[in-house]
């Protein structure tokens, strides 16, 4: 894929999304790709963009296999930000895209002459894991909150695959909980921050064995660096047996 862009700042980002648009207007994300303008000549060096000049940038989208059904349209959506999938840059600005000077090339596989058949997959018998019911309301898998007074947007994601308790045939109770939070304020990109909290509990009631591991990871930034903060707390029977925190400042080398 090649995009002809005219930038309004020396730094920035380009995010491209390839979508499958059905006749009813619904859109399915097929694949995507991103380019840091400062790293357009390689990640080993930072080169600022020339403001006001049109430059053709070439980069690839993530590899994927997809078939567009008859009547569907292929849409390429281009944007200058993609929070929280891409961390925003402090001094980045938008750009002007020249459609006539841009190009998208998709690989096309020729139809196979003979249909390919697959036998039923082989797999082991289920372990017989039980999932005890709970009276607690399940946490929404994805929740977006806008704080109008503070001018902030919060995204809370609780992966459905990581939640609840599983009881194994040997009596082991395994409980896992996770929530990931992304916050950004209208004041600017430097307000972006993320927080990831995980908790794992291993419990054997017949042995009076009960251990938990809680982790917290936070990432924030200023104009010059990223600040990473991490914490691990391990408990046995409610007593803390290990506790450690880390902090690391990582310079921003290319936005």
Order of alpha helices (4+ residues) and beta strands (2+ residues): beta-beta-beta-beta-beta-beta-beta-beta-beta-beta-beta-beta-beta-beta
